[in-house]
Amino acid sequence: MNEQPKITDGIDINEVEDGYVIYQKETDKVHYLNKTAVLVLESCTGGNTIANIGAIVKNAYELPEVPEKEVTDCLDTLFQEGLIK
């Protein structure tokens, strides 16, 4: 995975009542993400490092420290699903 991950082109992000539905046009796949996973996904601008993304999550939820493992696990899943590159 790239040190500065970026959302894959052709991704539609739509908010639903209890999270988000992500549609990949290229693969015709639908994904359901919770709000934290979408925060991580939307932070993948190609300009943020993995450490920056962790800090974004920490600040968004006012956590005492960066949830490094959780952010890394989330990024790994997003990468494996083809949502980021």
Secondary structure as GFF3:
##gff-version 3
##sequence-region A 1 85
A	DSSP	beta_strand	11	16	.	.	.	ID=ss1
A	DSSP	beta_strand	19	24	.	.	.	ID=ss2
A	DSSP	beta_strand	29	33	.	.	.	ID=ss3
A	DSSP	alpha_helix	35	42	.	.	.	ID=ss4
A	DSSP	alpha_helix	50	60	.	.	.	ID=ss5
A	DSSP	alpha_helix	68	80	.	.	.	ID=ss6
###
